[in-house]
Amino acid sequence: MKTLTLTVPDSLDLSAQEAAMLLAAHLYEQGKLTLGQAAEVAGYSKRTFMELLGQYGVSVINHPATDLENDLLNAARYHC
């Protein structure tokens, strides 16, 4: 993993842990990190990370709508 150093204004009152969580949540939401990778970046277990995602407005279920459409088409194709 890479190590990043960020400089933020003192007035932001943002801890390193919260900054890591914000970054991880955003990258997970964008689909750039898996749940496990994002949890690792944030410094939490997968379970804790999943529980915290809601506080950041990010859904744990992070699949594009096209995946759901494809799943429905496949299910209809195999329905008896």
Residue pairs with C-beta under 8 A, 6 or more apart in sequence:
1 40
1 41
6 19
8 14
8 19
14 22
17 42
17 43
20 41
20 42
20 43
21 42
21 43
21 44
21 52
21 56
22 56
23 41
23 42
24 33
24 38
24 39
24 41
24 42
24 49
25 38
25 42
25 52
25 53
25 56
25 58
26 58
27 33
27 38
27 41
28 34
28 35
28 37
28 38
28 53
28 58
28 62
29 58
29 59
29 62
31 62
31 64
33 41
35 46
35 49
35 50
35 60
35 62
36 46
38 49
39 45
39 46
39 48
39 49
39 50
42 49
42 52
44 52
50 60
53 59
53 60
54 60
